[in-house]
Amino acid sequence: MLFLGLIGTAMDPTKAARPVDTAFSRFGRAATYTPPSGVEVAGIRVIVMQDDDEGIDWGQARPQVRTSRLEVRRSEIAEPVKGGLFALSGESYRIVSKPRLFDSARLVWACQCEAVS
């Protein structure tokens, strides 16, 4: 995760949000998010992390697929869901597993996604 400085931090949420906002301002890319319900959220910023081989739940099996991790601020998307779609700069990514809040301040969602054409 990009926000290692927040791990183990017990601080005012406003203070914790400052470095997160700075990181998204500097490294984030403009995007839209569309949940399976179809109500698009525009004007958000996401950070795309390196591709990874990730096991995803598929019934009884756990096949390996090439995924990317997209990070999005909780202040912009309250709760992204599996099946949701991010669109940015001509690329689209579908969330393939339940998103998780990784930082201790619970400000950033980490979403395992696969590229879709």
C-alpha positions in Angstrom: 0.0 0.0 0.0 1.2 3.5 -0.8 0.3 5.0 2.6 2.8 3.2 4.9 3.0 6.3 7.1 -0.5 5.7 8.3 0.1 2.2 9.6 -0.4 2.0 13.4 -1.3 5.7 13.5 -4.0 6.7 16.0 -4.6 10.3 15.0 -7.3 12.8 14.2 -9.0 11.7 10.9 -8.5 15.2 9.5 -4.8 15.0 10.1 -4.6 11.5 8.7 -6.4 12.6 5.5 -3.9 15.2 4.6 -1.1 12.9 3.4 -3.7 10.7 1.7 -5.1 13.7 -0.2 -1.6 14.8 -1.2 -0.8 11.3 -2.5 -4.0 11.2 -4.6 -3.4 14.7 -5.9 0.2 13.8 -7.0 -0.2 10.2 -8.1 -3.9 9.7 -8.7 -5.6 9.5 -12.1 -9.0 10.9 -12.9 -11.6 8.2 -13.2 -15.3 7.2 -12.9 -16.7 4.4 -10.9 -19.9 2.5 -11.9 -21.2 -0.1 -9.4 -23.3 -3.0 -10.6 -26.4 -0.9 -9.8 -25.4 1.4 -12.6 -25.3 4.8 -10.8 -22.0 6.3 -12.1 -19.7 8.3 -9.8 -17.6 10.8 -11.8 -14.7 13.0 -10.8 -12.8 10.6 -8.5 -9.1 9.9 -8.4 -7.5 6.4 -8.3 -4.0 5.2 -7.8 -3.2 2.2 -10.0 -0.7 -0.2 -8.5 1.4 -2.8 -10.3 -0.2 -5.9 -11.9 -0.1 -9.0 -9.8 -1.1 -12.7 -10.2 -3.9 -13.0 -7.7 -6.1 -15.9 -6.7 -9.8 -15.1 -7.0 -12.7 -17.0 -5.5 -14.6 -19.0 -8.2 -16.8 -21.5 -6.5 -14.7 -24.2 -5.0 -11.6 -23.3 -7.1 -9.2 -20.4 -6.7 -7.7 -19.7 -10.2 -4.8 -17.3 -10.7 -5.5 -14.2 -12.9 -3.6 -11.1 -13.8 -5.0 -8.3 -11.6 -4.2 -4.7 -10.8 -4.9 -3.0 -7.4 -6.7 0.3 -7.6 -6.8 2.5 -4.6 -9.6 5.0 -4.1 -10.4 7.3 -1.2 -13.3 6.3 1.0 -14.4 10.0 0.9 -15.1 9.6 -2.8 -16.6 6.1 -2.8 -18.2 5.1 0.4 -18.2 1.4 -0.4 -17.0 0.0 -3.7 -18.3 -3.5 -4.5 -17.3 -6.6 -6.4 -18.3 -6.2 -10.0 -18.0 -2.4 -10.0 -16.2 -0.8 -12.9 -13.5 1.9 -12.9 -12.9 3.8 -16.2 -9.8 5.9 -16.7 -7.9 7.2 -19.7 -9.5 4.7 -22.1 -8.9 1.8 -19.7 -11.5 -0.1 -17.7 -11.0 -2.3 -14.6 -13.6 -4.5 -13.0 -13.4 -5.3 -9.3 -12.9 -9.1 -8.9 -12.9 -9.5 -5.1 -14.4 -7.7 -2.1 -12.6 -4.4 -1.6 -10.7 -3.9 1.7 -9.7 -0.9 3.8 -6.0 -1.5 4.4 -4.8 1.6 6.2 -5.3 2.0 9.9 -7.2 5.3 9.5 -9.7 3.5 7.1 -9.4 6.2 4.5 -8.4 4.2 1.4 -10.1 1.3 -0.3 -7.9 -1.3 -2.1 -9.7 -3.0 -5.0 -8.3 -6.0 -6.8 -9.3 -5.5 -10.4 -8.9 -7.1 -13.8 -8.6 -5.1 -17.0 -11.6 -5.3 -19.3 -11.8 -4.4 -23.0 
